[in-house]
Amino acid sequence: MGNAVVCDEKETLKSLRPKGVGDRCPSEDALHSGSISTSSAVLTHHKPGDGGGIPSVFAAVAAPVHLDERMGDQKESLRKITHTLAVKNEEISNFICTLKQSLENLEANSNQVQDDLETEFSSLHAALDEMKENMLTRIKQERASRTYELQNQLSACSKALESSEELLELANQTLCSSETDGFTQAAKDIKDSVTMAPAFRLSLKAKASDNMSHLMVDFSQEKAMLQGLKFLPVPATPEIQVSECQVSDNTITVVWTLPEPDNKIDHYILEHRRTNHEGPPRIREDYPWMVVEGIREEQHTITGLRFDTHYMTFRVRACNKAVAGEFSEPVTLETHAFTFKLDSSSAHQNLKVEDLCVEWDSSGGKVQEIRKEKNRTNSPMHSPARSALMSPKRAPTARPGRDRFTAESYTVLADTMIDAGQQYWEVKFDKESKAFAVGVALRSLGRFDQLGKSSASWCIHLNNWLQQSLTAKYNNKARTLDCPIPNSIGVYVNYDEGVLSFYNAKTKQLMHTFRTKFQQPIIPAFMVWNGSFSVVTGLQVPSVVQSGQRKNSGTSSSNASLT
């Protein structure tokens, strides 16, 4: 019975063999082809006296594995082909839709330009007809005026001639008369009549000319011009002159030129959008194009900007009365500005933080805890803004999120640190606040520390408790500032040179400057008690501030001067 089983298994193996395989042992075929692993080969080795049982088990396992592997490879290859075909079919389908849409657009656009052409020629015909009517009216008026003059002159001459002929006949009759008694008197009467005769008072020069050549026209030039009518050419593509573009004081002036002068240009269209990518626009951008139309000159200045991205991309095209040209090659201008948000997770419980606005909230506690869970921002070292503005020179090491400020430190920090370059931001505060401070702090600022009362922070402090005063504070030392209290303060930081300056944000008058050497990254810091304030970020360092820093580089006060 065992032999019968072996025979049946051999027959089964034969039926599973590929064509061209001889009668070798299945294990030999498998090993020869390399499709059986070493572990499988070990399993097929049998001891003497074991009979055919073990080889038959090997055959039942090895052959299906070999076929399954080949089929799996074929299926995977077929899947790739299927995917490729599906992608290609989708591309062709999309292209077919594009072609159909292009045909529809071509039909509509052709009809549109044909209607426009008919309208233009109708307007031209109307203008010619009107001009023709005006000229014909002028000719008719000239003819009527001259006709009236000549007819009046003709009538007067006819009457004078008639009177003269009657007088002539009377004179001839008097000469032929033989009577002597009345001759003398008759001769005298005739002489008097001749003296008064109209014929001798007439001008024998025509009052009007019959020449009308001054109203002749020559349309040869106009005819040549009309024959030269062509379709209005598409305006050339402008080129933005990057070297002449200017970015300063939160404005951008874009300058462009045309390859050749074109007096048919009516206006330009400028488009711009914010981006965090240097270079040409990406396929997918987070910000839409903003459009400025009706620009008459080859430059345009965009004002009132707040830069919350690193760059702005621009493109421009020219338009005549009929058609717009192609957009210029996009150019990307760097719009360096300092952007941050307030880290509500650092704020004292009595401070209500919403975006860039802070308001004193005497209730604090539970309301803030609920708001904290809903709107918690990242710590300064892990915020999105920080990752976008990380200094290329030095990235500070990460640290765990800080605890809230507490006790009498009614403080809130920004979510972005400064470790290089020049930065500027402004803060508008309620002048009726009992206390307010703005400045910068080190990462080591403790949760109980008040701004300006340790070596880890510098600030301008407004005190409204007993009498109003404005002081510069550092390391628990203060200097009273002899300047009007502004409505908003501008903060300038030059991290590399260790400069921290405060300005009247409106007049850009310098209020105070700290000079130090920052040993670690600093963070914008704010304090308010019984009041409110709001922060303006995304601002470039004003030109007047930069020039003022250069002038005052050796004269501003320092930390050591605070007593």
C-alpha positions, 0 to 999 in steps of 0.5 A, spaced: 500 500 500 505 504 501 508 503 494 501 505 491 502 511 495 509 513 492 506 511 485 500 516 486 505 521 488 510 520 482 504 521 477 502 527 481 509 530 480 509 528 473 503 532 472 506 538 475 513 538 472 514 543 467 515 541 459 522 539 458 523 536 465 526 529 465 525 523 470 530 526 475 528 526 482 524 533 484 528 535 489 534 535 484 530 539 479 528 544 485 535 544 487 538 545 480 534 551 479 536 554 485 528 555 487 529 551 494 532 554 500 537 551 504 532 549 509 528 546 504 534 542 502 535 539 509 528 537 510 528 533 504 534 529 506 532 522 508 536 517 512 537 510 509 531 505 510 526 511 511 523 509 504 519 514 500 515 517 505 520 523 506 521 525 498 514 525 497 512 530 502 518 534 499 515 534 493 508 536 495 511 542 498 516 544 494 513 544 487 507 549 489 512 554 493 516 554 486 509 555 482 507 560 487 513 564 487 513 565 479 505 567 479 507 572 485 512 575 480 508 575 474 502 578 478 506 584 481 509 585 474 502 585 471 499 590 477 505 595 475 503 594 468 495 595 470 497 601 474 501 604 468 496 603 463 491 606 468 495 612 469 496 613 462 489 612 460 487 618 465 492 622 462 489 621 455 482 622 458 484 628 461 488 631 455 481 629 451 477 633 455 482 639 454 482 638 447 474 638 447 474 644 452 479 648 447 475 646 441 469 650 445 473 655 447 476 656 440 469 657 437 467 662 442 473 666 442 473 666 434 465 668 434 467 673 439 473 676 435 469 676 429 463 680 432 469 685 435 471 686 428 464 687 425 463 692 431 470 696 429 468 696 422 461 699 423 464 704 428 469 706 422 464 706 417 459 710 422 465 715 423 466 716 415 459 717 414 459 722 419 465 725 416 462 725 410 456 729 412 460 734 415 464 735 409 457 735 405 454 740 409 460 745 409 460 745 401 452 746 401 453 752 406 459 755 402 455 754 396 449 758 399 453 763 402 456 765 395 450 764 391 446 769 396 452 774 395 452 773 387 445 774 386 444 780 390 450 783 386 447 781 380 440 784 381 443 790 383 447 791 377 441 789 373 437 795 376 443 799 375 443 797 367 436 798 366 436 805 369 442 807 365 439 805 359 433 809 360 437 815 361 441 814 355 435 814 351 432 820 354 439 823 352 439 821 345 432 824 345 434 831 347 440 831 342 435 830 337 430 835 339 430 841 335 426 846 340 431 851 343 427 853 349 427 847 353 434 844 351 438 847 356 434 845 362 433 838 359 441 838 358 442 840 366 437 835 368 440 829 364 447 831 367 444 831 374 441 824 373 447 821 370 451 824 376 446 820 381 445 814 376 446 807 380 451 805 374 456 809 376 456 807 384 457 799 382 463 795 383 464 791 377 468 786 381 464 780 383 463 779 391 464 772 391 468 767 387 466 761 383 472 757 385 471 751 390 478 748 390 479 749 397 474 744 399 477 739 395 480 733 399 485 728 398 484 721 402 490 718 399 494 717 406 488 715 409 486 710 404 493 707 405 492 707 412 486 704 412 489 699 407 494 698 412 489 696 417 492 689 421 490 685 427 492 688 433 499 685 435 499 681 442 503 686 447 510 683 448 512 680 454 515 685 460 521 683 464 522 685 471 528 688 473 530 685 479 536 689 480 532 696 480 526 693 485 526 695 492 524 692 498 524 697 504 519 700 510 514 694 508 513 697 501 515 693 495 517 697 488 517 693 482 520 695 476 520 692 469 521 694 461 519 691 455 523 688 449 522 694 445 517 701 446 510 700 444 506 706 444 499 701 443 500 699 450 494 701 454 496 699 461 499 693 465 497 688 470 501 686 476 500 680 480 503 678 487 503 672 492 506 671 498 511 664 499 516 661 503 520 658 497 525 662 494 525 662 486 519 660 481 512 659 483 511 652 486 505 647 483 502 648 489 502 654 493 498 656 500 497 663 498 493 666 492 495 671 486 493 678 488 492 682 482 493 690 481 490 692 474 490 699 471 498 700 472 500 706 467 507 706 468 513 701 468 513 700 475 509 700 481 509 700 489 505 696 494 504 699 500 502 697 507 504 690 507 505 685 513 510 680 511 508 673 514 512 669 509 520 670 507 518 672 500 513 675 495 513 672 488 511 677 482 509 677 475 507 682 470 503 683 463 502 688 458 495 690 455 493 694 449 486 696 448 484 689 445 488 683 448 493 682 454 500 679 453 503 673 456 506 674 463 513 675 465 517 670 468 516 670 475 521 673 480 521 672 487 524 678 492 526 677 499 521 680 504 525 679 510 521 681 517 520 678 524 514 674 525 512 671 531 505 669 535 504 670 543 505 663 547 499 663 551 502 657 554 507 661 558 502 667 559 500 668 567 493 666 569 491 673 569 492 674 562 487 673 556 491 671 550 488 672 543 492 671 537 497 678 538 492 681 543 493 681 551 488 683 556 488 683 563 483 678 566 482 679 573 478 672 574 484 668 571 484 661 573 479 656 570 477 660 564 484 660 562 485 653 563 479 651 558 482 656 553 489 653 554 486 646 552 483 649 546 488 654 543 495 652 546 500 654 542 507 650 542 513 652 546 518 657 543 523 652 541 517 647 537 513 652 534 511 653 527 514 660 527 520 658 530 521 652 525 520 657 519 525 662 522 530 658 524 537 662 524 542 659 519 548 660 523 546 657 530 540 653 532 539 653 539 538 646 543 531 644 544 528 644 551 521 642 554 515 647 554 516 652 560 511 653 566 506 659 566 509 665 569 506 666 576 505 670 582 507 678 580 510 676 574 504 678 569 508 676 563 507 672 556 513 671 551 513 670 544 513 663 541 519 665 536 526 666 539 532 670 536 539 668 535 541 672 529 540 678 525 536 684 525 529 684 527 523 689 529 516 689 531 511 694 535 507 694 540 501 698 542 498 699 549 493 702 553 496 708 556 491 707 562 494 700 564 497 700 571 503 697 569 506 695 562 513 693 560 516 690 553 522 688 552 526 681 551 528 675 555 533 670 555 530 662 555 533 662 563 528 667 565 524 664 571 517 663 572 517 668 578 521 673 575 519 680 573 521 683 566 527 688 568 528 685 575 534 680 573 540 679 568 535 675 564 531 680 561 531 688 558 525 692 558 521 699 557 517 699 563 510 704 564 508 705 571 501 708 572 500 706 580 502 713 583 504 717 578 506 716 571 513 714 569 517 711 563 523 707 565 528 703 562 530 696 566 535 691 567 538 687 572 533 690 577 536 697 575 532 703 572 533 709 569 527 714 568 526 716 561 525 724 559 521 723 553 513 723 552 510 716 553 508 714 546 501 710 544 506 705 541 513 702 542 518 700 536 523 694 538 529 693 534 534 688 536 541 687 533 543 680 536 550 680 533 552 686 535 548 686 542 543 692 541 536 693 543 533 699 542 526 702 543 523 707 539 516 711 539 513 707 533 510 713 530 515 718 530 521 713 530 524 717 535 529 713 539 527 712 547 533 708 549 538 703 547 541 697 551 548 695 549 550 688 551 552 681 549 547 676 548 550 669 551 544 665 548 537 666 544 532 671 546 525 672 546 520 678 545 517 679 552 511 683 555 508 684 561 501 688 563 497 689 569 490 692 569 491 694 562 491 691 555 496 691 549 497 688 542 503 686 538 504 688 530 509 683 527 511 682 520 515 688 520 521 690 516 526 694 520 525 701 518 530 705 514 530 711 519 531 706 524 537 703 521 540 710 519 539 712 526 543 706 529 549 707 524 549 715 527 548 713 534 552 707 534 557 710 539 553 715 543 547 710 546 546 708 553 548 701 556 547 696 561 552 699 566 549 706 565 542 703 569 542 705 576 
